[in-house]
Amino acid sequence: DKLKFKYRKKLLNLDKIQFSTTCRITNGKGLDDLLYVFTELNKKYDNIYLNIIGGSISNDDEKYQEYLKTIITNNNLSKKVNITGITSNVYKYLTETDFYIHPSYREGMPKSLIEAMSVGIIPIASNIRGSKEVINNKVNGFLFTSKNKKELYKSLANVISLSNEKFQQMSFDSYKSVEIYNDESYLDRQINGLQQINK
């Protein structure tokens, strides 16, 4: 929805660098990897913050979310990491975000990634189906090997050191690369695909 997820030009504020991810809080999304890496990164950079935008929808998910909260508490990250819970106001959090992290182990075409890039957020994503179709590594975002915490750490450390000029260019390239993705064009592609099958 391009009316809802609008591009915004933004300078990188080195006093407070905001990372975000949007997902259902469940196993397979790479959130425990992300918290491990963020914990290590926080030891070196005291200007970084993380929003986990989403919540749990089942009993198993709730247990996993409590596990994540334990990691946050045990590493004294309560003032640095925020789990929003299920929210309809994703765009608000994205407008405050500098870098979007998508550490999932498997996906189709991730809608949350497209939404973030539509706002002009630079993505750091696992090199899996869906993400690698929209991210050109080091051009409009960054890719790392799925489940590889060392690569994820390196990617996050690299984006923190971007110049404002490079930050703005990659932000714009992120936005431009997903312009074709909207509800109308998606439906057109699905209809065209069905028509080709029926020929």
C-alpha atoms as one frame of an Amber mdcrd trajectory, in Angstrom:
protein
   0.000   0.000   0.000   1.996   2.964  -1.310  -0.384   5.459   0.305   0.336
   3.943   3.715   4.029   3.074   3.355   5.491   6.280   1.955   9.132   6.992
   1.164  10.812   9.477   3.491  14.243  11.024   3.149  16.210  10.826   6.359
  19.656  11.620   7.722  21.467   9.028   9.803  21.416  10.193  13.428  24.572
   8.775  14.995  23.295   9.604  18.495  20.535   7.014  18.117  20.668   4.359
  15.404  17.381   2.495  15.201  17.119  -1.073  13.881  13.738  -2.748  13.388
  12.250  -6.020  12.259   8.587  -6.858  11.650   7.253 -10.374  12.069   5.112
 -12.817  13.948   7.195 -13.769  16.978   7.806 -17.442  16.365  10.593 -19.921
  15.765  12.207 -19.737  12.333  12.277 -15.947  12.141  15.860 -15.767  13.403
  14.988 -13.562  16.359  17.198 -15.394  18.848  20.121 -14.999  16.392  19.289
 -11.314  16.107  19.217 -10.805  19.880  22.518 -12.644  20.274  24.171 -10.418
  17.661  22.549  -7.244  19.006  23.788  -8.101  22.515  27.354  -8.427  21.224
  27.077  -5.290  19.104  25.722  -3.314  22.043  28.966  -3.945  23.919  30.774
  -1.880  21.286  28.104   0.642  20.286  25.963   2.287  22.956  23.929   4.276
  20.397  21.958   1.377  18.905  18.340   0.386  19.557  16.061  -2.384  18.287
  12.320  -2.612  17.721  10.808  -6.057  17.237   7.496  -5.071  15.669   5.025
  -7.866  16.229   3.726 -10.343  18.738   2.698 -13.940  19.362  -0.520 -15.597
  18.198  -0.279 -19.087  19.725   0.749 -20.711  22.995   4.023 -21.906  21.471
   4.690 -18.407  20.155   3.980 -16.965  23.599   6.547 -19.303  25.165   9.095
 -18.276  22.530   8.371 -14.598  23.172   8.925 -15.114  26.898  12.232 -16.798
  26.047  13.248 -13.731  24.017  12.239 -11.439  26.883  14.446 -13.481  29.209
  17.396 -12.923  26.857  16.662  -9.185  26.846  16.416  -9.013  30.646  19.479
 -11.160  31.320  21.601  -8.970  29.054  20.312  -5.673  30.509  18.782  -4.643
  27.198  15.338  -3.591  28.448  16.042   0.042  27.534  17.529  -0.920  24.174
  15.150  -3.563  22.802  11.401  -3.074  22.479   8.892  -5.790  21.565   5.842
  -3.846  20.447   3.255  -6.616  20.486   0.782  -6.976  17.637   0.120  -3.507
  16.225  -1.669  -1.907  13.281   0.711   1.061  13.381   3.744  -0.535  11.736
   4.398   2.548   9.603   4.958   4.717  12.695   7.780   2.454  13.853   9.241
   2.256  10.357   9.432   6.051  10.060  11.699   6.014  13.118  13.860   3.206
  11.685  17.267   3.554  10.015  17.933  -0.094   9.152  15.550  -3.008   8.714
  16.725  -6.499   9.704  15.133  -9.576   8.151  16.907 -12.602   9.686  14.267
 -15.195   8.765  15.364 -18.738   7.844  12.780 -19.150   5.072  10.135 -16.991
   3.373   8.117 -16.503   0.245   8.147 -12.889  -0.919   8.307 -11.115   2.470
   5.679  -8.364   2.629   7.290  -6.826   5.715  10.579  -6.409   3.823   8.822
  -4.741   0.878   6.988  -2.371   3.240  10.225  -1.349   4.941  12.041  -0.783
   1.644   9.062   1.237   0.363   9.682   3.659   3.227  13.328   3.909   2.138
  14.816   1.813   4.922  18.074   0.021   4.137  17.557  -3.736   4.657  19.928
  -6.334   6.093  18.443  -9.718   5.227  19.313 -13.393   5.195  20.190 -14.593
   1.702  17.060 -16.659   1.163  14.335 -16.902  -1.458  12.351 -13.680  -1.561
  14.960 -11.430   0.039  17.619 -12.144  -2.578  15.104 -11.361  -5.317  14.765
  -7.732  -4.185  18.134  -6.978  -2.554  21.249  -6.311  -4.616  23.981  -6.821
  -2.031  25.767  -3.590  -1.036  23.672  -1.571  -3.528  20.164  -1.295  -2.064
  20.805  -3.363   1.054  22.897  -6.149   2.514  22.621  -9.938   2.438  24.129
 -12.400   4.896  24.104 -16.187   5.043  21.046 -17.453   6.920  21.785 -18.518
  10.526  25.332 -17.098  10.289  25.637 -14.824  13.314  29.161 -13.687  12.421
  27.997 -12.426   9.029  24.990 -10.724  10.581  27.227  -9.006  13.138  29.570
  -7.815  10.375  26.634  -6.512   8.323  25.230  -4.515  11.242  28.657  -3.122
  12.106  29.147  -2.102   8.463  25.887  -0.164   8.202  26.613   1.733  11.403
  29.731   3.143   9.740  27.988   4.344   6.556  28.521   7.984   5.632  25.363
  10.103   5.378  25.898  10.361   1.625  26.067   6.574   1.230  23.185   6.129
   3.660  20.898   8.416   1.645  21.883   6.836  -1.677  21.222   3.300  -0.451
  17.980   4.416   1.160  16.772   5.845  -2.148  17.943   2.756  -4.072  16.054
   0.579  -1.575  12.865   2.545  -2.203  13.242   2.584  -6.003  13.899  -1.146
  -6.221  10.475  -2.077  -4.801   8.336   0.512  -6.605   6.783  -2.241  -8.746
   5.464  -4.047  -5.682   1.958  -2.927  -4.793  -1.426  -4.582  -4.417  -2.545
  -3.710  -7.951   0.599  -4.931  -9.725   0.623  -8.072  -7.565  -2.917  -8.935
  -8.632  -2.038  -8.228 -12.272   0.934 -10.610 -12.083  -1.215 -13.324 -10.499
  -3.949 -12.923 -13.122  -1.412 -12.970 -15.970   0.160 -16.102 -14.504  -3.213
 -17.852 -14.360  -3.988 -16.805 -17.923  -0.693 -18.289 -19.120  -1.475 -21.571
 -17.359  -4.936 -21.754 -18.974  -3.637 -21.162 -22.509
